Amino acid sequence: MPSSTPEAFSKECAELIRTALEPVEHLCLVDVSDGHTVEGFKDGRAHKPDAIEFFALVVTNNFEGKTRVERHQMV
């Protein structure tokens, strides 16, 4: 069942990232949607008008030796 609020969704995402990339030294998720998805939905760039766009900062030793693309794919 989907989260009822963006805050709940953010917490769920944070837990999924922490679990997948243990140990996580630092994690910061920031909702940067600010209406982007509504406008993107209108012109076809977004799938849903009520979607959420996050900026994620993740610090973990699991990224050592990985390229930027590989780190992105891990998250």
All heavy atoms as a GROMACS GRO file, in nm:
protein
  586
    1MET      N    1   0.083  -0.118   0.000
    1MET     CA    2   0.000   0.000   0.000
    1MET      C    3   0.088   0.124   0.000
    1MET      O    4   0.182   0.135   0.079
    1MET     CB    5  -0.089  -0.002   0.124
    1MET     CG    6  -0.183   0.114   0.132
    1MET     SD    7  -0.306   0.079   0.262
    1MET     CE    8  -0.310   0.237   0.337
    2PRO      N    9   0.064   0.220  -0.090
    2PRO     CA   10   0.147   0.339  -0.098
    2PRO      C   11   0.136   0.426   0.027
    2PRO      O   12   0.035   0.423   0.097
    2PRO     CB   13   0.093   0.414  -0.220
    2PRO     CG   14  -0.011   0.329  -0.280
    2PRO     CD   15  -0.040   0.216  -0.188
    3SER      N   16   0.239   0.503   0.052
    3SER     CA   17   0.240   0.595   0.165
    3SER      C   18   0.134   0.702   0.146
    3SER      O   19   0.104   0.744   0.036
    3SER     CB   20   0.376   0.662   0.178
    3SER     OG   21   0.475   0.564   0.194
    4SER      N   22   0.081   0.748   0.258
    4SER     CA   23  -0.026   0.847   0.252
    4SER      C   24   0.025   0.989   0.240
    4SER      O   25  -0.048   1.078   0.200
    4SER     CB   26  -0.116   0.834   0.374
    4SER     OG   27  -0.039   0.850   0.492
    5THR      N   28   0.151   1.012   0.276
    5THR     CA   29   0.207   1.148   0.271
    5THR      C   30   0.348   1.144   0.213
    5THR      O   31   0.415   1.041   0.220
    5THR     CB   32   0.215   1.211   0.412
    5THR    OG1   33   0.311   1.135   0.490
    5THR    CG2   34   0.080   1.212   0.481
    6PRO      N   35   0.394   1.257   0.160
    6PRO     CA   36   0.533   1.263   0.113
    6PRO      C   37   0.634   1.234   0.224
    6PRO      O   38   0.737   1.172   0.200
    6PRO     CB   39   0.548   1.406   0.061
    6PRO     CG   40   0.410   1.448   0.026
    6PRO     CD   41   0.321   1.379   0.126
    7GLU      N   42   0.603   1.277   0.346
    7GLU     CA   43   0.693   1.252   0.458
    7GLU      C   44   0.706   1.103   0.487
    7GLU      O   45   0.815   1.051   0.512
    7GLU     CB   46   0.644   1.326   0.584
    7GLU     CG   47   0.649   1.476   0.574
    7GLU     CD   48   0.532   1.537   0.496
    7GLU    OE1   49   0.430   1.467   0.474
    7GLU    OE2   50   0.545   1.652   0.454
    8ALA      N   51   0.592   1.032   0.484
    8ALA     CA   52   0.594   0.887   0.506
    8ALA      C   53   0.671   0.817   0.394
    8ALA      O   54   0.748   0.725   0.420
    8ALA     CB   55   0.452   0.834   0.516
    9PHE      N   56   0.650   0.862   0.271
    9PHE     CA   57   0.722   0.804   0.158
    9PHE      C   58   0.872   0.827   0.172
    9PHE      O   59   0.953   0.737   0.146
    9PHE     CB   60   0.670   0.863   0.027
    9PHE     CG   61   0.732   0.803  -0.095
    9PHE    CD1   62   0.703   0.674  -0.134
    9PHE    CD2   63   0.821   0.877  -0.171
    9PHE    CE1   64   0.761   0.617  -0.247
    9PHE    CE2   65   0.880   0.822  -0.285
    9PHE     CZ   66   0.850   0.692  -0.322
   10SER      N   67   0.910   0.945   0.215
   10SER     CA   68   1.051   0.978   0.236
   10SER      C   69   1.113   0.885   0.339
   10SER      O   70   1.224   0.834   0.320
   10SER     CB   71   1.064   1.124   0.280
   10SER     OG   72   1.197   1.155   0.309
   11LYS      N   73   1.042   0.861   0.450
   11LYS     CA   74   1.092   0.770   0.553
   11LYS      C   75   1.108   0.628   0.499
   11LYS      O   76   1.207   0.561   0.528
   11LYS     CB   77   0.999   0.769   0.674
   11LYS     CG   78   1.013   0.890   0.762
   11LYS     CD   79   0.927   0.875   0.885
   11LYS     CE   80   0.951   0.992   0.979
   11LYS     NZ   81   0.879   0.974   1.106
   12GLU      N   82   1.012   0.583   0.420
   12GLU     CA   83   1.020   0.450   0.361
   12GLU      C   84   1.141   0.439   0.268
   12GLU      O   85   1.214   0.339   0.270
   12GLU     CB   86   0.893   0.417   0.284
   12GLU     CG   87   0.773   0.392   0.371
   12GLU     CD   88   0.647   0.368   0.291
   12GLU    OE1   89   0.656   0.324   0.174
   12GLU    OE2   90   0.539   0.393   0.345
   13CYS      N   91   1.161   0.541   0.186
   13CYS     CA   92   1.277   0.542   0.094
   13CYS      C   93   1.407   0.539   0.173
   13CYS      O   94   1.500   0.466   0.137
   13CYS     CB   95   1.273   0.665   0.005
   13CYS     SG   96   1.146   0.658  -0.122
   14ALA      N   97   1.415   0.618   0.278
   14ALA     CA   98   1.537   0.622   0.360
   14ALA      C   99   1.567   0.484   0.419
   14ALA      O  100   1.682   0.439   0.417
   14ALA     CB  101   1.522   0.726   0.471
   15GLU      N  102   1.465   0.416   0.470
   15GLU     CA  103   1.485   0.283   0.527
   15GLU      C  104   1.530   0.183   0.421
   15GLU      O  105   1.617   0.100   0.447
   15GLU     CB  106   1.358   0.235   0.597
   15GLU     CG  107   1.335   0.301   0.730
   15GLU     CD  108   1.454   0.286   0.824
   15GLU    OE1  109   1.506   0.173   0.841
   15GLU    OE2  110   1.498   0.389   0.880
   16LEU      N  111   1.471   0.191   0.302
   16LEU     CA  112   1.511   0.100   0.193
   16LEU      C  113   1.657   0.123   0.155
   16LEU      O  114   1.732   0.028   0.133
   16LEU     CB  115   1.421   0.120   0.072
   16LEU     CG  116   1.279   0.066   0.086
   16LEU    CD1  117   1.192   0.114  -0.032
   16LEU    CD2  118   1.280  -0.085   0.093
   17ILE      N  119   1.698   0.250   0.146
   17ILE     CA  120   1.837   0.282   0.110
   17ILE      C  121   1.931   0.234   0.220
   17ILE      O  122   2.034   0.171   0.192
   17ILE     CB  123   1.854   0.433   0.085
   17ILE    CG1  124   1.780   0.472  -0.043
   17ILE    CG2  125   2.001   0.471   0.077
   17ILE    CD1  126   1.768   0.622  -0.065
   18ARG      N  127   1.897   0.262   0.345
   18ARG     CA  128   1.982   0.218   0.457
   18ARG      C  129   1.997   0.065   0.458
   18ARG      O  130   2.108   0.014   0.479
   18ARG     CB  131   1.924   0.264   0.590
   18ARG     CG  132   1.944   0.410   0.617
   18ARG     CD  133   1.897   0.446   0.759
   18ARG     NE  134   1.899   0.588   0.778
   18ARG     CZ  135   2.006   0.661   0.802
   18ARG    NH1  136   2.124   0.602   0.807
   18ARG    NH2  137   1.999   0.792   0.818
   19THR      N  138   1.890  -0.006   0.435
   19THR     CA  139   1.894  -0.152   0.435
   19THR      C  140   1.978  -0.205   0.319
   19THR      O  141   2.060  -0.295   0.337
   19THR     CB  142   1.752  -0.209   0.427
   19THR    OG1  143   1.677  -0.162   0.541
   19THR    CG2  144   1.752  -0.360   0.426
   20ALA      N  145   1.960  -0.148   0.202
   20ALA     CA  146   2.030  -0.197   0.083
   20ALA      C  147   2.179  -0.166   0.084
   20ALA      O  148   2.258  -0.242   0.028
   20ALA     CB  149   1.966  -0.137  -0.042
   21LEU      N  150   2.218  -0.055   0.148
   21LEU     CA  151   2.357  -0.010   0.139
   21LEU      C  152   2.430  -0.013   0.274
   21LEU      O  153   2.529   0.056   0.291
   21LEU     CB  154   2.362   0.132   0.082
   21LEU     CG  155   2.307   0.148  -0.060
   21LEU    CD1  156   2.308   0.293  -0.101
   21LEU    CD2  157   2.386   0.065  -0.158
   22GLU      N  158   2.382  -0.093   0.368
   22GLU     CA  159   2.447  -0.100   0.500
   22GLU      C  160   2.595  -0.122   0.489
   22GLU      O  161   2.636  -0.202   0.405
   22GLU     CB  162   2.386  -0.215   0.582
   22GLU     CG  163   2.260  -0.179   0.654
   22GLU     CD  164   2.214  -0.293   0.742
   22GLU    OE1  165   2.296  -0.344   0.820
   22GLU    OE2  166   2.098  -0.331   0.732
   23PRO      N  167   2.676  -0.056   0.567
   23PRO     CA  168   2.641   0.048   0.662
   23PRO      C  169   2.638   0.185   0.593
   23PRO      O  170   2.723   0.217   0.509
   23PRO     CB  171   2.755   0.044   0.762
   23PRO     CG  172   2.874  -0.001   0.681
   23PRO     CD  173   2.818  -0.093   0.574
   24VAL      N  174   2.541   0.265   0.626
   24VAL     CA  175   2.528   0.401   0.572
   24VAL      C  176   2.576   0.498   0.680
   24VAL      O  177   2.522   0.501   0.790
   24VAL     CB  178   2.383   0.433   0.531
   24VAL    CG1  179   2.369   0.578   0.490
   24VAL    CG2  180   2.339   0.341   0.418
   25GLU      N  181   2.680   0.575   0.648
   25GLU     CA  182   2.735   0.671   0.744
   25GLU      C  183   2.650   0.797   0.751
   25GLU      O  184   2.637   0.857   0.856
   25GLU     CB  185   2.878   0.707   0.706
   25GLU     CG  186   2.973   0.590   0.714
   25GLU     CD  187   3.111   0.625   0.664
   25GLU    OE1  188   3.156   0.740   0.686
   25GLU    OE2  189   3.174   0.538   0.603
   26HIS      N  190   2.594   0.838   0.637
   26HIS     CA  191   2.514   0.960   0.633
   26HIS      C  192   2.411   0.946   0.521
   26HIS      O  193   2.442   0.897   0.413
   26HIS     CB  194   2.602   1.083   0.606
   26HIS     CG  195   2.526   1.210   0.603
   26HIS    ND1  196   2.482   1.274   0.717
   26HIS    CD2  197   2.486   1.286   0.499
   26HIS    CE1  198   2.417   1.384   0.682
   26HIS    NE2  199   2.418   1.393   0.551
   27LEU      N  200   2.288   0.989   0.549
   27LEU     CA  201   2.181   0.986   0.450
   27LEU      C  202   2.096   1.109   0.467
   27LEU      O  203   2.049   1.140   0.576
   27LEU     CB  204   2.095   0.860   0.466
   27LEU     CG  205   1.971   0.850   0.378
   27LEU    CD1  206   2.008   0.848   0.231
   27LEU    CD2  207   1.890   0.728   0.414
   28CYS      N  208   2.075   1.180   0.357
   28CYS     CA  209   1.989   1.297   0.357
   28CYS      C  210   1.902   1.292   0.232
   28CYS      O  211   1.954   1.286   0.121
   28CYS     CB  212   2.073   1.425   0.357
   28CYS     SG  213   1.975   1.576   0.354
   29LEU      N  214   1.770   1.290   0.252
   29LEU     CA  215   1.675   1.294   0.142
   29LEU      C  216   1.600   1.427   0.150
   29LEU      O  217   1.546   1.460   0.255
   29LEU     CB  218   1.574   1.180   0.150
   29LEU     CG  219   1.622   1.041   0.119
   29LEU    CD1  220   1.508   0.941   0.137
   29LEU    CD2  221   1.675   1.032  -0.020
   30VAL      N  222   1.596   1.500   0.040
   30VAL     CA  223   1.526   1.628   0.036
   30VAL      C  224   1.426   1.625  -0.078
   30VAL      O  225   1.461   1.594  -0.191
   30VAL     CB  226   1.626   1.745   0.015
   30VAL    CG1  227   1.552   1.877   0.009
   30VAL    CG2  228   1.730   1.747   0.125
   31ASP      N  229   1.301   1.657  -0.046
   31ASP     CA  230   1.196   1.664  -0.147
   31ASP      C  231   1.216   1.792  -0.227
   31ASP      O  232   1.204   1.902  -0.174
   31ASP     CB  233   1.059   1.664  -0.079
   31ASP     CG  234   0.943   1.670  -0.178
   31ASP    OD1  235   0.967   1.683  -0.299
   31ASP    OD2  236   0.828   1.662  -0.132
   32VAL      N  237   1.248   1.778  -0.354
   32VAL     CA  238   1.272   1.895  -0.441
   32VAL      C  239   1.165   1.904  -0.550
   32VAL      O  240   1.187   1.970  -0.652
   32VAL     CB  241   1.414   1.891  -0.504
   32VAL    CG1  242   1.521   1.906  -0.398
   32VAL    CG2  243   1.436   1.766  -0.586
   33SER      N  244   1.052   1.841  -0.526
   33SER     CA  245   0.945   1.840  -0.626
   33SER      C  246   0.898   1.980  -0.659
   33SER      O  247   0.896   2.021  -0.775
   33SER     CB  248   0.826   1.757  -0.577
   33SER     OG  249   0.865   1.628  -0.544
   34ASP      N  250   0.855   2.054  -0.559
   34ASP     CA  251   0.817   2.195  -0.574
   34ASP      C  252   0.738   2.224  -0.701
   34ASP      O  253   0.767   2.317  -0.774
   34ASP     CB  254   0.942   2.282  -0.567
   34ASP     CG  255   0.908   2.430  -0.550
   34ASP    OD1  256   0.807   2.460  -0.485
   34ASP    OD2  257   0.982   2.514  -0.604
   35GLY      N  258   0.641   2.140  -0.731
   35GLY     CA  259   0.558   2.162  -0.849
   35GLY      C  260   0.614   2.110  -0.980
   35GLY      O  261   0.547   2.113  -1.082
   36HIS      N  262   0.738   2.059  -0.978
   36HIS     CA  263   0.800   2.007  -1.101
   36HIS      C  264   0.714   1.900  -1.166
   36HIS      O  265   0.696   1.898  -1.287
   36HIS     CB  266   0.935   1.942  -1.072
   36HIS     CG  267   1.043   2.033  -1.029
   36HIS    ND1  268   1.042   2.097  -0.909
   36HIS    CD2  269   1.158   2.070  -1.088
   36HIS    CE1  270   1.150   2.168  -0.896
   36HIS    NE2  271   1.223   2.155  -1.004
   37THR      N  272   0.665   1.810  -1.083
   37THR     CA  273   0.594   1.695  -1.139
   37THR      C  274   0.462   1.735  -1.203
   37THR      O  275   0.422   1.675  -1.302
   37THR     CB  276   0.572   1.587  -1.033
   37THR    OG1  277   0.504   1.644  -0.921
   37THR    CG2  278   0.704   1.529  -0.988
   38VAL      N  279   0.396   1.835  -1.149
   38VAL     CA  280   0.270   1.881  -1.209
   38VAL      C  281   0.297   1.936  -1.348
   38VAL      O  282   0.230   1.900  -1.445
   38VAL     CB  283   0.202   1.987  -1.120
   38VAL    CG1  284   0.081   2.045  -1.191
   38VAL    CG2  285   0.162   1.927  -0.986
   39GLU      N  286   0.396   2.022  -1.360
   39GLU     CA  287   0.431   2.079  -1.491
   39GLU      C  288   0.483   1.972  -1.585
   39GLU      O  289   0.452   1.970  -1.703
   39GLU     CB  290   0.534   2.192  -1.475
   39GLU     CG  291   0.479   2.315  -1.406
   39GLU     CD  292   0.358   2.372  -1.477
   39GLU    OE1  293   0.362   2.387  -1.600
   39GLU    OE2  294   0.258   2.400  -1.408
   40GLY      N  295   0.565   1.880  -1.530
   40GLY     CA  296   0.617   1.771  -1.612
   40GLY      C  297   0.509   1.679  -1.662
   40GLY      O  298   0.516   1.627  -1.773
   41PHE      N  299   0.406   1.658  -1.582
   41PHE     CA  300   0.294   1.575  -1.623
   41PHE      C  301   0.220   1.640  -1.740
   41PHE      O  302   0.180   1.575  -1.835
   41PHE     CB  303   0.198   1.552  -1.505
   41PHE     CG  304   0.081   1.465  -1.539
   41PHE    CD1  305   0.098   1.328  -1.556
   41PHE    CD2  306  -0.045   1.519  -1.555
   41PHE    CE1  307  -0.010   1.246  -1.588
   41PHE    CE2  308  -0.154   1.438  -1.587
   41PHE     CZ  309  -0.136   1.302  -1.603
   42LYS      N  310   0.207   1.772  -1.733
   42LYS     CA  311   0.136   1.844  -1.839
   42LYS      C  312   0.206   1.831  -1.974
   42LYS      O  313   0.142   1.822  -2.078
   42LYS     CB  314   0.123   1.992  -1.803
   42LYS     CG  315   0.026   2.019  -1.691
   42LYS     CD  316   0.022   2.167  -1.658
   42LYS     CE  317  -0.065   2.196  -1.539
   42LYS     NZ  318  -0.059   2.339  -1.501
   43ASP      N  319   0.340   1.832  -1.973
   43ASP     CA  320   0.411   1.825  -2.102
   43ASP      C  321   0.472   1.687  -2.129
   43ASP      O  322   0.550   1.670  -2.222
   43ASP     CB  323   0.516   1.935  -2.112
   43ASP     CG  324   0.629   1.922  -2.013
   43ASP    OD1  325   0.649   1.813  -1.957
   43ASP    OD2  326   0.700   2.023  -1.991
   44GLY      N  327   0.437   1.587  -2.047
   44GLY     CA  328   0.479   1.450  -2.076
   44GLY      C  329   0.609   1.405  -2.014
   44GLY      O  330   0.651   1.292  -2.036
   45ARG      N  331   0.676   1.489  -1.936
   45ARG     CA  332   0.803   1.448  -1.874
   45ARG      C  333   0.785   1.366  -1.748
   45ARG      O  334   0.878   1.297  -1.706
   45ARG     CB  335   0.888   1.572  -1.840
   45ARG     CG  336   0.941   1.644  -1.962
   45ARG     CD  337   1.019   1.769  -1.923
   45ARG     NE  338   0.925   1.868  -1.871
   45ARG     CZ  339   0.943   1.936  -1.758
   45ARG    NH1  340   1.050   1.918  -1.686
   45ARG    NH2  341   0.853   2.024  -1.718
   46ALA      N  342   0.667   1.374  -1.684
   46ALA     CA  343   0.641   1.300  -1.561
   46ALA      C  344   0.522   1.206  -1.582
   46ALA      O  345   0.431   1.237  -1.659
   46ALA     CB  346   0.612   1.397  -1.447
   47HIS      N  347   0.526   1.093  -1.514
   47HIS     CA  348   0.420   0.993  -1.528
   47HIS      C  349   0.296   1.027  -1.447
   47HIS      O  350   0.186   0.990  -1.483
   47HIS     CB  351   0.470   0.855  -1.488
   47HIS     CG  352   0.579   0.804  -1.574
   47HIS    ND1  353   0.558   0.759  -1.702
   47HIS    CD2  354   0.712   0.794  -1.553
   47HIS    CE1  355   0.673   0.722  -1.755
   47HIS    NE2  356   0.768   0.742  -1.667
   48LYS      N  357   0.317   1.095  -1.333
   48LYS     CA  358   0.206   1.127  -1.245
   48LYS      C  359   0.218   1.271  -1.196
   48LYS      O  360   0.329   1.316  -1.165
   48LYS     CB  361   0.208   1.034  -1.122
   48LYS     CG  362   0.184   0.889  -1.155
   48LYS     CD  363   0.203   0.794  -1.038
   48LYS     CE  364   0.174   0.850  -0.903
   48LYS     NZ  365   0.192   0.753  -0.795
   49PRO      N  366   0.107   1.344  -1.185
   49PRO     CA  367   0.114   1.482  -1.140
   49PRO      C  368   0.144   1.495  -0.991
   49PRO      O  369   0.191   1.599  -0.946
   49PRO     CB  370  -0.024   1.538  -1.171
   49PRO     CG  371  -0.114   1.420  -1.173
   49PRO     CD  372  -0.029   1.306  -1.223
   50ASP      N  373   0.122   1.388  -0.914
   50ASP     CA  374   0.146   1.395  -0.770
   50ASP      C  375   0.273   1.320  -0.729
   50ASP      O  376   0.289   1.281  -0.613
   50ASP     CB  377   0.026   1.342  -0.693
   50ASP     CG  378  -0.005   1.196  -0.727
   50ASP    OD1  379   0.048   1.145  -0.829
   50ASP    OD2  380  -0.082   1.134  -0.652
   51ALA      N  381   0.364   1.300  -0.821
   51ALA     CA  382   0.487   1.228  -0.793
   51ALA      C  383   0.580   1.313  -0.706
   51ALA      O  384   0.560   1.432  -0.689
   51ALA     CB  385   0.557   1.190  -0.923
   52ILE      N  386   0.683   1.249  -0.652
   52ILE     CA  387   0.779   1.315  -0.566
   52ILE      C  388   0.918   1.301  -0.628
   52ILE      O  389   0.956   1.194  -0.674
   52ILE     CB  390   0.778   1.254  -0.425
   52ILE    CG1  391   0.640   1.269  -0.361
   52ILE    CG2  392   0.883   1.320  -0.337
   52ILE    CD1  393   0.624   1.193  -0.232
   53GLU      N  394   0.993   1.410  -0.627
   53GLU     CA  395   1.131   1.409  -0.675
   53GLU      C  396   1.222   1.437  -0.556
   53GLU      O  397   1.202   1.536  -0.485
   53GLU     CB  398   1.150   1.515  -0.783
   53GLU     CG  399   1.290   1.523  -0.838
   53GLU     CD  400   1.306   1.632  -0.944
   53GLU    OE1  401   1.207   1.693  -0.984
   53GLU    OE2  402   1.421   1.655  -0.984
   54PHE      N  403   1.320   1.348  -0.534
   54PHE     CA  404   1.411   1.363  -0.421
   54PHE      C  405   1.552   1.392  -0.467
   54PHE      O  406   1.596   1.345  -0.571
   54PHE     CB  407   1.418   1.233  -0.339
   54PHE     CG  408   1.300   1.209  -0.252
   54PHE    CD1  409   1.210   1.109  -0.283
   54PHE    CD2  410   1.278   1.284  -0.139
   54PHE    CE1  411   1.102   1.084  -0.203
   54PHE    CE2  412   1.169   1.260  -0.057
   54PHE     CZ  413   1.080   1.160  -0.090
   55PHE      N  414   1.624   1.467  -0.384
   55PHE     CA  415   1.770   1.479  -0.392
   55PHE      C  416   1.821   1.389  -0.281
   55PHE      O  417   1.773   1.398  -0.167
   55PHE     CB  418   1.814   1.624  -0.369
   55PHE     CG  419   1.963   1.636  -0.351
   55PHE    CD1  420   2.046   1.639  -0.460
   55PHE    CD2  421   2.018   1.644  -0.225
   55PHE    CE1  422   2.183   1.649  -0.444
   55PHE    CE2  423   2.154   1.653  -0.207
   55PHE     CZ  424   2.237   1.657  -0.317
   56ALA      N  425   1.913   1.300  -0.311
   56ALA     CA  426   1.966   1.208  -0.210
   56ALA      C  427   2.116   1.226  -0.196
   56ALA      O  428   2.189   1.229  -0.295
   56ALA     CB  429   1.935   1.064  -0.250
   57LEU      N  430   2.159   1.238  -0.071
   57LEU     CA  431   2.302   1.239  -0.038
   57LEU      C  432   2.326   1.117   0.048
   57LEU      O  433   2.268   1.104   0.156
   57LEU     CB  434   2.341   1.366   0.038
   57LEU     CG  435   2.484   1.370   0.089
   57LEU    CD1  436   2.582   1.370  -0.027
   57LEU    CD2  437   2.505   1.492   0.176
   58VAL      N  438   2.408   1.024  -0.004
   58VAL     CA  439   2.434   0.898   0.066
   58VAL      C  440   2.584   0.881   0.080
   58VAL      O  441   2.657   0.891  -0.018
   58VAL     CB  442   2.375   0.778  -0.011
   58VAL    CG1  443   2.396   0.649   0.067
   58VAL    CG2  444   2.228   0.799  -0.044
   59VAL      N  445   2.628   0.855   0.203
   59VAL     CA  446   2.770   0.827   0.228
   59VAL      C  447   2.779   0.686   0.284
   59VAL      O  448   2.723   0.655   0.389
   59VAL     CB  449   2.830   0.928   0.329
   59VAL    CG1  450   2.976   0.896   0.356
   59VAL    CG2  451   2.814   1.071   0.278
   60THR      N  452   2.850   0.600   0.210
   60THR     CA  453   2.870   0.461   0.252
   60THR      C  454   2.999   0.408   0.192
   60THR      O  455   3.038   0.447   0.082
   60THR     CB  456   2.751   0.372   0.209
   60THR    OG1  457   2.780   0.237   0.248
   60THR    CG2  458   2.724   0.377   0.061
   61ASN      N  459   3.063   0.319   0.265
   61ASN     CA  460   3.185   0.256   0.213
   61ASN      C  461   3.158   0.167   0.094
   61ASN      O  462   3.249   0.131   0.019
   61ASN     CB  463   3.252   0.173   0.324
   61ASN     CG  464   3.313   0.260   0.431
   61ASN    OD1  465   3.344   0.376   0.409
   61ASN    ND2  466   3.330   0.203   0.549
   62ASN      N  467   3.032   0.129   0.074
   62ASN     CA  468   2.996   0.043  -0.040
   62ASN      C  469   3.022   0.110  -0.174
   62ASN      O  470   3.025   0.044  -0.277
   62ASN     CB  471   2.849   0.002  -0.032
   62ASN     CG  472   2.823  -0.092   0.083
   62ASN    OD1  473   2.894  -0.190   0.099
   62ASN    ND2  474   2.724  -0.061   0.164
   63PHE      N  475   3.040   0.240  -0.173
   63PHE     CA  476   3.066   0.313  -0.298
   63PHE      C  477   3.213   0.311  -0.340
   63PHE      O  478   3.246   0.352  -0.451
   63PHE     CB  479   3.020   0.458  -0.286
   63PHE     CG  480   2.871   0.477  -0.279
   63PHE    CD1  481   2.818   0.590  -0.221
   63PHE    CD2  482   2.784   0.385  -0.333
   63PHE    CE1  483   2.681   0.609  -0.215
   63PHE    CE2  484   2.646   0.402  -0.327
   63PHE     CZ  485   2.595   0.516  -0.268
   64GLU      N  486   3.301   0.266  -0.251
   64GLU     CA  487   3.444   0.267  -0.282
   64GLU      C  488   3.472   0.184  -0.408
   64GLU      O  489   3.424   0.071  -0.422
   64GLU     CB  490   3.526   0.212  -0.166
   64GLU     CG  491   3.539   0.310  -0.053
   64GLU     CD  492   3.631   0.260   0.057
   64GLU    OE1  493   3.725   0.183   0.027
   64GLU    OE2  494   3.605   0.297   0.172
   65GLY      N  495   3.547   0.243  -0.500
   65GLY     CA  496   3.584   0.175  -0.624
   65GLY      C  497   3.475   0.174  -0.730
   65GLY      O  498   3.494   0.116  -0.836
   66LYS      N  499   3.362   0.237  -0.702
   66LYS     CA  500   3.251   0.240  -0.798
   66LYS      C  501   3.252   0.371  -0.875
   66LYS      O  502   3.293   0.475  -0.823
   66LYS     CB  503   3.116   0.228  -0.725
   66LYS     CG  504   3.102   0.110  -0.635
   66LYS     CD  505   3.074  -0.015  -0.714
   66LYS     CE  506   3.035  -0.127  -0.620
   66LYS     NZ  507   3.095  -0.252  -0.651
   67THR      N  508   3.205   0.366  -0.998
   67THR     CA  509   3.192   0.489  -1.076
   67THR      C  510   3.068   0.565  -1.029
   67THR      O  511   2.984   0.511  -0.956
   67THR     CB  512   3.175   0.458  -1.227
   67THR    OG1  513   3.048   0.393  -1.245
   67THR    CG2  514   3.287   0.373  -1.281
   68ARG      N  515   3.055   0.686  -1.071
   68ARG     CA  516   2.939   0.768  -1.036
   68ARG      C  517   2.808   0.702  -1.082
   68ARG      O  518   2.710   0.699  -1.009
   68ARG     CB  519   2.953   0.907  -1.101
   68ARG     CG  520   2.862   1.010  -1.042
   68ARG     CD  521   2.888   1.146  -1.102
   68ARG     NE  522   3.014   1.199  -1.049
   68ARG     CZ  523   3.064   1.316  -1.083
   68ARG    NH1  524   3.003   1.391  -1.172
   68ARG    NH2  525   3.175   1.359  -1.030
   69VAL      N  526   2.811   0.645  -1.202
   69VAL     CA  527   2.692   0.577  -1.254
   69VAL      C  528   2.661   0.453  -1.171
   69VAL      O  529   2.545   0.427  -1.137
   69VAL     CB  530   2.712   0.539  -1.404
   69VAL    CG1  531   2.600   0.450  -1.452
   69VAL    CG2  532   2.720   0.666  -1.489
   70GLU      N  533   2.762   0.375  -1.135
   70GLU     CA  534   2.740   0.256  -1.053
   70GLU      C  535   2.681   0.293  -0.917
   70GLU      O  536   2.591   0.224  -0.867
   70GLU     CB  537   2.870   0.179  -1.035
   70GLU     CG  538   2.916   0.110  -1.162
   70GLU     CD  539   3.057   0.053  -1.151
   70GLU    OE1  540   3.142   0.111  -1.080
   70GLU    OE2  541   3.081  -0.051  -1.214
   71ARG      N  542   2.730   0.402  -0.857
   71ARG     CA  543   2.676   0.447  -0.728
   71ARG      C  544   2.530   0.487  -0.743
   71ARG      O  545   2.446   0.453  -0.661
   71ARG     CB  546   2.759   0.563  -0.673
   71ARG     CG  547   2.900   0.522  -0.634
   71ARG     CD  548   2.974   0.630  -0.561
   71ARG     NE  549   2.981   0.755  -0.635
   71ARG     CZ  550   3.090   0.808  -0.688
   71ARG    NH1  551   3.206   0.744  -0.676
   71ARG    NH2  552   3.087   0.922  -0.750
   72HIS      N  553   2.500   0.559  -0.850
   72HIS     CA  554   2.362   0.601  -0.877
   72HIS      C  555   2.271   0.480  -0.892
   72HIS      O  556   2.162   0.475  -0.836
   72HIS     CB  557   2.359   0.688  -1.003
   72HIS     CG  558   2.225   0.740  -1.037
   72HIS    ND1  559   2.175   0.855  -0.984
   72HIS    CD2  560   2.128   0.690  -1.116
   72HIS    CE1  561   2.053   0.875  -1.030
   72HIS    NE2  562   2.022   0.776  -1.112
   73GLN      N  563   2.317   0.380  -0.963
   73GLN     CA  564   2.238   0.260  -0.985
   73GLN      C  565   2.215   0.183  -0.854
   73GLN      O  566   2.110   0.124  -0.833
   73GLN     CB  567   2.306   0.168  -1.087
   73GLN     CG  568   2.304   0.226  -1.227
   73GLN     CD  569   2.391   0.148  -1.324
   73GLN    OE1  570   2.488   0.082  -1.285
   73GLN    NE2  571   2.358   0.157  -1.453
   74MET      N  572   2.312   0.187  -0.764
   74MET     CA  573   2.298   0.120  -0.636
   74MET      C  574   2.188   0.184  -0.551
   74MET      O  575   2.115   0.114  -0.481
   74MET     CB  576   2.431   0.122  -0.559
   74MET     CG  577   2.538   0.033  -0.621
   74MET     SD  578   2.699   0.059  -0.547
   74MET     CE  579   2.674  -0.017  -0.385
   75VAL      N  580   2.180   0.314  -0.558
   75VAL     CA  581   2.076   0.386  -0.482
   75VAL      C  582   1.943   0.363  -0.547
   75VAL      O  583   1.844   0.333  -0.484
   75VAL     CB  584   2.107   0.536  -0.470
   75VAL    CG1  585   1.992   0.611  -0.405
   75VAL    CG2  586   2.236   0.558  -0.393
   0.00000   0.00000   0.00000
